[in-house]
Structure formats: structure tokens, C-alpha cells
């Protein structure tokens, strides 16, 4: 069993790398495992198998296929990840403080975040090709209304798109109501609309639920996510894979923000030529 602070990322890389060679049932189980890491950490083999709609033996086979002695060994990776995530922001700050003196702390933090952002952006052109970006522009430019969905650290991406679309005269709706009617808002979308959805692991469950709702209504979806095994990927007409760097556990959104800064401008220009 792989141990250490990076064991979950190693496991994730193994699953992504084995995606094309996994038998169908193992691939389905692997997709559920990565999309629901907290449930994997806290559940039993029986409860996880029921939720994933596979047999318990399938989970054992998946674990052994990935090089673990059994499912409990694989599950331990998710438990370690959950315990690491449980650390408070105060603990993260304490670790940062231990790496720099009071006189240099502020500058060290700034430079750390700049380095993480720079690394994310520099890798972006290798992650998202011009052709993939153009396909995303095509889907969104054709939409009557663009529905924007993002939660937690992804929220600034949708918020920026809402601002930019408003300035450019492109009709868009933020699906993020304070009175709990997100499902009703999503149900207004039609097949001649489109949705922009963003979520990174551990994928926000309400984001995924809304994506399923829109997909069932044949609404084209453009998504930004971080893995071929993301639950958003199979539902998306176009999905852009972006893996962001982090600094001391605080993850950047610099590369994703570069994409959502470019999208409205490209969409507006495309629409000029479509008229």
C-alpha cells in the first residue's frame, strides 16, 4: 500500500492512468470512488458498494487491480486524506509560520502563492488546447441563455463570468439562489441554452446534482474540472481539464481564472460573426 502525504494523489493518478484498461464494472467503481472520497473514507464495503451500484467483490477486485492487498487498504488512503483535510486554517497558518521568521513571513507567503499561480498558468497551454477552447466557445456562443454553476472555491469563476457576460450583453443566469430554488432555476433551461459548470475534487454534490438535472434535459454543458474521472466529464459536451497548483494546502485558481477571463471575450466575438 502506498503511504505518505501524497498517497491520495498517487492513487488518483493510478486510476486515471488505468482508465482505458479497466473492465467496465471496475471503471464504474473507480469513477464512484474518486467522485465520493469522503463517503469512501467513512462508509463500509457494503454501504459503498450499494451506493456505487456494484457488488462488494467489485470493490475488492478494484483495490487489488490497483496494487492494494484489499479494499480496506485502499480505503485507508481516503481516511488519511480526510484526516489531512480536517486540519484547520489556523493549523495551516501555523505550519507556514514555522517556515519563515516574522520579518520574512509576509513576503514568503506572497511569493509562495505567486509561484503556485505561475506554475498553474504555465502548465495551462498543455492542459487545454486551442481546439478544445474553441469547442467550448462554440457551445456557449450558440446558447440563448448560459446558466452558471459553481460552489466553494470554484464560485469566483462563475462570478467573474456573470460580471463579464453582463458587461458584454450576453444573457447569463447564476444558479446560486439564497432561497433554495436552484433546481427550479435549472429546470428553466432548454436544449437551446447551455450551462457552464465548474467543480474540483472533492466535487460539490449539489453541483453534480444540478449537472445531472441539466444533462437529463439535454442542455449542453461546458465544464472545467480536474480529472477524466470527474463526474462532470461524461455529462459535458465539452470539458476542460485543469489541475491547479497549491501552496501549503491553499490551492490556486489562477489557470481556471485565465480561461474564464478569455471565454466571454471569445464568445462575444464569435457571436458578432454569427449575426
Secondary structure, DSSP 8 states (H G I E B T S, - for coil): ---STTHHHHHHHHHHHHTTTS-HHHHHHHHHHHHTHHHHHHS-HHHHHHHHTS-HHHHHHHHHHTT-SSHHHHHHHHHHHHHHHTS-HHHHHHHHHHTS-TTTHHHHHHHHHHHHHHHHHHHHHHHS-HHHHHHHHHHHHT-SSEEEEE-GGGHHHHHHHHHHHHHHT--EEE---SSS-HHHHHTT--TTSEEEEE--SS--HHHHHHHHHHHHTT-EEEEEES-TTSTTGGG-SEEEE----EETTEE--HHHHHHHHHHHHHHHHHHHHH-
